[in-house]
Amino acid sequence: MKKNNSFCICPLASGSKGNALLISTPDTAILVDAGLSGVELQRRMAAVGQDPADLSAIVITHEHIDHVRGAGVLGRRFNIPVYISSATHQACPGLGHVPELIHFECGTRFDIRDLVLNPFSISHDASDPAGLTLTWQACKIGIATDLGVVTNLVRTHLSGSSVLYLESNHDPEMLINGSYPWHLKQRIQSRTGHLSNNDAGTLLADLYHDQLHHVILAHLSEENNRPERALAEVGRCLNRPGIGLSVAGPDRPGKVIRITGEK
């Protein structure tokens, strides 16, 4: 991505096939999750003008394969540090050796160059799943995907975000009437599953503030949701002028969202 005085976020992939989110400042670029193959991650980064050799870090939120698939390969190929919690690391032996592995703990901030990261615990069927906020200058990006319930902790951490990258996984009616087996439907709807469109809209209505610039809806189910349904439902709940609303998809990078920092 072209360097300027901006805090940038660009979904490279979102959904059950793979998740990767590119975040950059004028001096730093990181991936949050790397759930595609190494080759595909390189291809999608190239499509948005990012050289993987310039990445400062890969940050892993949890161990599911759609979040870690290419992390080890990319880390080894370009000597990129991988940040991961100890429990998550133990739960994904397929990560393999990486040149620099750094453990973080939910609830404890850490810095990557000029980025301040605050990981927080979320409710999902993984060992130690994390949401994240990333702060640069006066700008804050909040990330919460793969969670079954919105807790006060989630609300507290995401409050005040300039951009939100938030799960809007399923339409409840489509899920119930769809082809998934009942046990999987129950898992998705559970406290350790995934947020519905309505859940996302309700949370966003609570989080609204005057400096909220853009919302990206993420991890949409290809079978149990549609981008137009998610946008309509969340848009009704948010119902505020001047806020960008978009959907991150599975097959190609999304648009780059830029927030201008302090001069």
N, C-alpha and C positions, 0 to 999 in steps of 0.2 A: 504494500500500500504506500502511496506517495506520502513522503514526510511533510508535515506542516504542524502548526501549533494546535493539534487536535488530539483528543482521546477517541480512539476508533474501536468499533466492534463490528465484526463481520462473521456471520455463521458460515462455516464451510460445509457442514452437514448437520442435519437434525432429524432424529427418528430412530426406529428400532434397527435400521440397517447400519447406523453409525452416527456418531456425534463428535463434532470438533468445532471449536469457537476460537477465532483469531482476535486478539485484543492487542492494541498497540498505542504507544505514545510516540512523540518525535524521536525518543532515544531507546525504546524498548518494544519488543514484540514477543508475545507468548501465545501458546495454545492452551486453552482449557479443554481437556480431553483430546484424545487422538484415536477415535474409534473407527477409522478407515485403514486400509492397507497403507504402507509407507509410500508406495508409488502413487496411490490416489490422493493422499494428503499432499504430496509434492505437486501433483497436477493442479489441485484446487488452489493451493497457495500461489502457484504461478499465475493462475487465472486472475487473481486479485493483486498481483504485483509484489508478492512476498517471497523472498528467498529463504528457504528453511534454514540455510546456514547462518542466517542472521537472528534466529530465534534465541531468546535468552533463557527460555524454560518451557517445559511442558508440565501442566498442573493437572493431576488426575482427581476427579471427584469421587469415583467409586470403581469397583473392580469388574463390573459387567463388560462383556467383550465389546459391546457397541460403544464403549468409552475408552478402552485401552488397546484395541487391536494393533494399532501402528505405533504405539508409544515407544516400545523397546527398539524397534527397527529404526525409527527416526532418531531416537536418542543416540544409538550407536553410530548411525551413518553420519550424523552431523555434530556429534559430541555435545549434545544438548542435555543440560541437567533436567532430571525428572523429579518433581515435587509430588509426594504421595504420603498419606498417613501410614503409620506402621501396620495397623490392622488391615488396611486395604492392600498394602504391599504383600502381606502374608496370604491374602486371599486370591492373588492373581500370579501364580508361579509362571504363567506363560509370558510374563513381562520380560524375563531373561535378564542378562547382565546389561546394565547401562553404565556409562563412564562415571556419572555422578548422580547418586540417588540421595535425595534430601527428604527427610520425614518432617511432616508438619502435624499439628494437633488442632482439632476443632476447638475454637475458643481462644486460640493464641495467634496473634497477628504475625505476619512475616513480610519481608520486603523482597522484591525482585527489582533491582536497580531503582528506578524512580516510581515504581508501583508499590502501593501498600495493599496487601491482601489480608482479609479477615475471613477465615473459614468458619462455618457454623454447622451444627448437626441438623440433619433433616431426617424425616421418617420414610425409609425405603427398605426394601428387602435386600440389603447389602450389609457388609461387615461394619463399615464406618462411613456412611454416605455424607457428603458435605455439600452445602451451598457455599457461595462465595460472594463477597463484595470486594471490588477493586477500586482504589481511590488514586487519583492523580490530580495534583493541584486542588481545585475546589470541586472537581467532578467525581461522581461515584457511579459505578456500574454494579447492579445487583443481579446475581445469577441464582436461580432456583429451578432446576428441572429434576425429574425422577423423585417426586415426593408424593406421599399419599394423603397428607393432611397438613394444613397450615397452622403452625403453632405460634404462640406469642414470640418465641425466639426468632422464627422466620420473619414475622412482621417487623420486629425490632431491627434486625439486621438490614432488611431491604428498605426500610424507611429512609427517605431523603435521597433516593437514587435519582440520578439524571437520566439513566437508561435502565430498563428492566428487561432481562432475558428470562422469560417465565414459561413454565410448562402449561400447556393447554391440550392435554393428551386426547381426550375423547368427548364425544357427545353421548350422554347417558342413554338416550333412546336408541341410538345406533348400536351402542355396545350391547344392551340387553337383547335387542332384536337381531343381532349379528350372529355369525357362524362360530364364534369362539366357544370352546367347551365351558361349562358352567364354572368349573374350578378356576379357570383363567379369568373369567368375568369377575368372580369374587375377588381374586387377587388384585386386579386392576382397580376395583372399587374400594379396596381395603385401606387402612391407615398406613400401610407400607407399599401402596401401589402407585397410582398416578392421579394427578389433578384433572378434573373435567373442565370443559369450557366455562361452565358456571362458577366453579371453584376459582378459576383464574380471574374471571370478571369481578367476583366478590372481593378477592384480595386486592385487585387493582383499584377498586373503588375506595377501599380503606387506605391504600398507599398514596393516593393522589395528593400532589402538592404543586405549587406554582412553577417549580423548576423541573418537573418531570417532562423530559424532552421527547422520549420515544419508548415504545414497548414492542418487543419482539416476542411473538408467541412461538414456543418451541416444543419439540418432541410430540408432534401431532401423529396420532395413529393413522396409518394409511387405510385401514379397514373400518375403523370406528370413529372417524372424523373427516371433515372436509375443511380446507382453508377458509372457504366462504362462510361455513357455519361458525367456525371459531371466531373469525373477525366480526361477524354479526352479533354473536352472543356477548363477546367481550366488549365490543363497541357499545352495546346497549347498557352494560353495567358501568362502563367508564364514563361515557356520555360527557366528555369534556372537550372543548375546542382547543386546537393548537397542539395536540399530542399525536405524533406519528404512531401508526399501528401497522405492523407487518408480520408476516409468517416466515419462519425459517423452514426450508424444505429439505428433503433427503438427497436430491439428485444433483444439485449444483450450488455453488456459493450464493448467499444472499447479498443484498446491497450493503455497502459500507455505511454505517451510521457514525457520524462525526459530531463530537461535542467540543466546542472551543474552550480552551483553558484560559487561565489568567494571562494577561499580556505581560 
